[in-house]
Amino acid sequence: MSTTVSITVDARGQSCPGPLVTLAKALKEAGAGDLLELIATDPGSRSDVPSWAKISGNELLESTEAEGEFRYLVRKV
């Protein structure tokens, strides 16, 4: 599987549930195996994104935080 990001979802400035809604919309347009990067500033995304990935069946590969921004790598299954 590729480790190249197919789609970057910029959800900076959005509050819950905005980042997840924006990510879910992008995933509908992505193909199986595509790697999506979500960038968010909502602190709630720290718990929301991992929970959502588990429930939706997609794979959360990475979660990082730097300077008030949260970055997630999600593979569409």
VENSUL-V298916 format. One record per backbone hydrogen bond with DSSP energy under -1.0 kcal/mol. CO is the residue of the C=O (numbers start at 1). NH is the residue of the N-H. Records with the same first field share a line. If there is no record, write none. Layout:
BEGIN
CO = NH, NH
END
This chain:
BEGIN
7 = 37
9 = 39
11 = 14
15 = 18
17 = 21
18 = 22
19 = 23
20 = 24
21 = 25
22 = 26
23 = 27
24 = 28
31 = 34
34 = 76
35 = 6, 7
36 = 74
37 = 9
38 = 72
39 = 11
40 = 70
42 = 45
43 = 46
44 = 47, 48
45 = 49
47 = 51
48 = 52
49 = 53
50 = 54
51 = 55
52 = 56
53 = 57, 58
59 = 75
62 = 73
64 = 71
66 = 69
69 = 66
70 = 40
71 = 64
72 = 38
73 = 61, 62
74 = 36
75 = 59
76 = 33
END
